[in-house]
Amino acid sequence: MKVKLSLKEFTRHLQVAMRAIAARPTLPILNYMLIEAEHGKVTLTGYDMEMGIRVKFKADVIEDGGVAVKAKTLNEIVSQMPDEDVELEFNEISRISLRGGRSEFTLVGKPGAEYPRLPDVGDEEEVLTLPIDRFMTNLKRTIFASSMDMPKNYTSGILLNLKEGMLQIVATDGRRLALVTDKLETREVGERAVLIPSKTMNELARILGMGWKGDLELHLAENLAMFKLGEEGEVEIITHLLDTPYPDYEKVIPEKSEGILTVERERLIGCLRQVGILARQQDGRDMAVLESDDDHLKISSKAESEGKAEVSVPIDRDGDKLKVAFNYQYLLDPLLALDDDKVTLSYSGSLEPGVLRIPSDDSYTYVVMPVRLPE
């Protein structure tokens, strides 16, 4: 194999494929990245046996071939090379030559045939097209509510529920739930719900944040999903689906409330950050107490060994007064994920969940369970 390629393009696509290289891989070969060259293109592949990323870009392919190289070493070398074209060559004695400007590296590699193949989504998959910008916004509003601490559990997945021409994105860790509903512009797929690992969705969010524009394709097979983006599908992210039942999340959302308050989002963020300084000292409870009067919301926290914090923020209140405690971080997370000027909080007592919404957009719902107040 011998190729000449742009360092800028190589670096850009390498950063994407690196998202699939595990910090502690289950097999030694998964420390490597597969590099293949043919038909005027270079393909980079990373895989951790659960999620795989394959990226393709144009290059001057002098000789076809494939090689696996230590991914982290390659990434470090490329990040330090001068901004010139790079020549990559692999010979039959497992030596990889990487040259650029006055720099040259020779690395020990493995034949490309030894690298595990990514699963094949197949030709019978259903395809859904999603605008990247809108999907990123919806993912940002929900993904933080999932958990990666319990592998194979429904809390470690993001539910994509397709029904009635709508896409619902749902995330929960059992103590809070984030839900966004978006109208589909096309109807390429039937009604279906798939549970995608939170890790995959977090990596997808990071990749989309690198500046990709246009549409995102979601390909759904029986046990697999594939996201494709870029020109001519230059990036493919393939993942196994989680095979575990998802609870009836709509039953978690309270139908009625005893009161609702409206507050400026940025001011509420500032208050929660202040009380969080002491709330974090509570041995894991991270409790912030919310109490309202007619036109102000008082937020307080205390730690026996540290002290007490108390701040207030103006509100518009409709209904009963509020006194409830929440994990302050669980209130802060959705506020940081939103861009709207104001939010509403619905409530029904100190033992009932609170519901955070956006006054100008009924597509978003966030439910958070309370912390029991001390007697």
KAMOHU-V88227 format. One record per helix or strand of 3 or more residues. SS is the DSSP state (alpha for helix, beta for strand). FROM is the first residue (numbers start at 1). LEN is the number of residues. If there is no record, write none. Layout:
ss->SS from->FROM len->LEN
ss->SS from->FROM len->LEN
This chain:
ss->beta from->2 len->4
ss->alpha from->7 len->14
ss->alpha from->28 len->4
ss->beta from->32 len->7
ss->beta from->41 len->7
ss->beta from->51 len->8
ss->beta from->60 len->4
ss->beta from->65 len->6
ss->alpha from->71 len->10
ss->beta from->86 len->5
ss->beta from->95 len->6
ss->beta from->103 len->6
ss->alpha from->112 len->3
ss->beta from->126 len->6
ss->alpha from->132 len->9
ss->alpha from->143 len->3
ss->alpha from->154 len->3
ss->beta from->157 len->7
ss->beta from->166 len->7
ss->beta from->176 len->8
ss->beta from->192 len->6
ss->alpha from->198 len->11
ss->beta from->215 len->6
ss->beta from->224 len->6
ss->alpha from->231 len->3
ss->beta from->235 len->7
ss->alpha from->249 len->4
ss->beta from->259 len->6
ss->alpha from->265 len->15
ss->beta from->287 len->6
ss->beta from->296 len->8
ss->beta from->307 len->8
ss->beta from->316 len->4
ss->beta from->323 len->5
ss->alpha from->328 len->10
ss->beta from->342 len->6
ss->beta from->354 len->5
ss->beta from->361 len->8
